[in-house]
Amino acid sequence: MAGNTSKPGASVAGRILAVLDTFDSRHRSQRLSDIARRADIPLPTAHRLVRDLLAWGALTRSDSGAYQIGRRLWDLGLLAAVNTGLREIAEPFLHDIYAATLATVHIAVLDGPNALYLDRVAGHASVPVVSNVGTRLPLYSTGVGKVLLAHAPLELQQMVLADLKPVTPYTVVSPSRLRGELARVIHDGYAQTNEEMTLGACSIAVPVRDHSDQVIAALGMVTANLRRDKQASIGALQVAAQGIRRSMLSLSGRRT
């Protein structure tokens, strides 16, 4: 069941939020009965709310009759502060890296125990990945996630380390081994994964810092393997991360 407290008798707004909260990365497309069950509201109520959300554009309906999140919510989400600043600044740097490498390039921020992907650039020659803009993936099994986790508060690290589950046969699920990797991220300045999130996909990621040297995001690249041009890829990501930081500082200076 989705993580909400809406029950029959709650406010209309609460029930609408409960309906929307049933959608996540594992439930991108749902039948009306699934929405009602996960939102814990009666089926007739779910039908009425979904009908209104459909009319407004918050939801869409496929030919099969299943519902998905609509473009209207996507447009609103792009107005969030976490997107409008960092995402717009980072976009040209992601395109520069992609043009030079043809690898999938993305930028993500910390979102609880997950990495929230703000932007992604990929092409036909890129390694297929599961991340899309708006996707949330585990911190411990992704390159950008390991960067964010290494710089996260101790409490969050402990929570993640206490709940490691294999995504692929190569996912690191040993707390002691992951602690060692996080220490190396701090020491070396980058993280890497080897088929830990998707088979056939490896990743490298570096931190993006703000004016106070705090890590606010992670910039990553996905390739078929890490044996070729690894140092050049790390260097390209670090240069881009520095460029994003300088652009943020410049923008901040113009606003003050």
N, C-alpha and C positions, 0 to 999 in steps of 0.2 A: 504494500500500500504506500502511496506517496506520503512524503513527510509533511503533513499538515494536520491541523486540529479542527478543521471544519466538520460540523455535524449537522444533521437535519435540524432546522430551527435557528441556525446561525444566520448572520446577515447575508444579504444578496452578494455584497462585495466579497465576503469571505468564501461563499460558494463558488463564485467566479474564479477567485484565486485558487481554490482547491481543484477546480477543473484544469486550469492551466498548469498547476503543479504536478499533474499526473504525467506530463510530457517531460522526458529527459533523453539522454543519449541512448538508452536501452529501450525507450518507448517513444520512438519518433512518429509512429503511425498506430492509431488505436481505433477500435470499434467503440460505439457508444456504450455498450455494456461494460467494456473494460474501463472506460472513463468513469462511469458511475461507481463501479466497484472500487477503483483505486482512490477516488475522491470521497468515498463513503457517503454518497448521497443517493436518494431514490432515483430510479431510472427516468420517471417523468420529469423530475427536476433537472436531471442532467440533459435530457432532450431539449428542454426549454432554454437552458443556459447555452448549450452548444449551438442551438439555432441562432441565438442573439450574437454569439461570438463569430459565427460563420457570416452573418449579415454584415458585421462590422469589419471583417477582414482579419480578425485575430486567429481564425482557424480556416483551413481549406478542407475540401473533401475530395478524395480520389475517386476514380471510376469504380473501384472495388467497394466503396462505401466507407472506407476508413478515414479518420480525421488526422490532419497534421497541423503544425503551427503555421500560421499564415504570414504573408509578407508585411502586414501592418505592424505586427509585433517586432519583426526584424527591423523595420525602419525606425521604430521607437528605441529599440535596443542600441542602435548605432549612435543615438544621442547621449548615451551614458558617458559620464566624465571619463571613465577608464578607457573608453574607445576614442572619443573625439580628440583627445590630446595625443596620447602615445601612439595610437593606431595610425593616425594621419601622418605623424612625424616619421614613424618607422617604415611606412609603405614604400617610399622610393629606395630605401636601403635594401629591403627585401627583394625588390625587382632587380637591383644591381647585382646582388649575390646570385639570384636565379639566372640572370643573363650570362654570368661568368661560369656557372657550374651546371646549369640545367637540373639541379637538385631541388627537391621540395624544401622550401624555406618558410619558417613560421616564427611568430613571436607570441609568447604566452605570459600570463601573470598568475600569481598565487590566488587560489580560490578555495580556501579550506584545505582538505586533503587532496585537492586536484589542481591540475594546471588548466587554466582557461585560455583557449587559443583565440587571440584577438584578430590575427590575420594570417593568411597563408598564400604563398605563390607556388604554383606547380604547373607542369606541362605534360605533354604526352611522353616525353623521355624520362620523366621523374619516376622514382620508385613509388608504387602505390602505398598510401598510408591511410590510417583510420581517422586522422585529425581533419576537422573542417573548422571554419570560423564559427566560434561559439561552442565548440566541443569542449567537454571537460574530461580529461584523462588522468589516471593515477600519477601522483608525483614520483613514485618509486620505480615506475617502469618506462619512463620517457626521459629523453635527454634534457629537455627544458625543465621537466619536473624535478629531476635530480639537482639541477642548478638552484631552483627555487627552494627545494627542501633543504639543501645544504646551508642556505642562508636564512632559513625560517626559524622562528622561536623554538626553543627546546621543547616546549609543551607539544607543539604540533609535530615535531620530529618523533617524539615518544609515541604519540597517538598513531602515526603512520607506521612506525616500526612494529607496533603491537598488532597490526592487522595486514600483514603482507600475504597476498594471494597470487598464485601463478596466473599470468595472462597467457604466456606461451611456456614451452618447456625450458626456455632460457631466462625467464624472469628471475631476478634475484629476490629470494624470499627468506634468506638468512639475515636476521637483524645485525649480527656481528659483521657479516660481509658488507652489508649496505652501509653500516656506520663507517667502515673503512673507505668505501667509495666516496661517501660524503666528505670525509676528511681530505681525500685527494682532490675533490672538486675545489675546496677552499685553497689547497696548496698549489694546484696546477692552474686554476683559473678556468677550467672547462670540465664538462661532463660528457660521458659517452654511454651508449647502450649498444648491445649486440643482439638483435632479434628479440628483445625483451617485451616489446609491445605488439609487433607484427613480424611474422616470419619473413625473412628475406629483406628486412629493413633495419639498418643501423643508423645511429644518430650521434651528432656532436652538438653541443650547446654551450653558450657562454652567457655570463650575466650582463644585464643592462643596468647601469647605476644612475642615480640622480645627482643633483648638485651637492648633496651631503654624503655621497659615496654609498648610499643605501641601495641595495639591489631591489629594483622595482619590477623587473621583467627578465625573461630569458629569451635569447635569440638562438634558434636551432636550425640544423640542416639534416635532412635524411638522405642516405645513400645506400647502395647495395652492400657496400663493405667499407671498412675503415682502413684498409691496408694501403690504399692508393691516395696520395695527396692529402694525407691527414693533417699535417702541419700547415699546409697551404690553406686548407679549409678552416682550420682554427684561426689562422691569421686573418682571413677574410671576414669571419664572424666578429672577431675582436675589433677590427677596424670599423665595421658597420656599427657595432655597439657603441664605440666611442663617438661615431658620427651622430648617432641618435642622441647621445648624452649632450653633445655640443649644441645640437639643434634645439633640445629642450631648454638648455641654459640660455640660448639666444632668444628664444620665444619668451622665456620668463623675464629676461632683461627688458624686452620691449614692452611688457605689460606693467612693469613697475615704474 
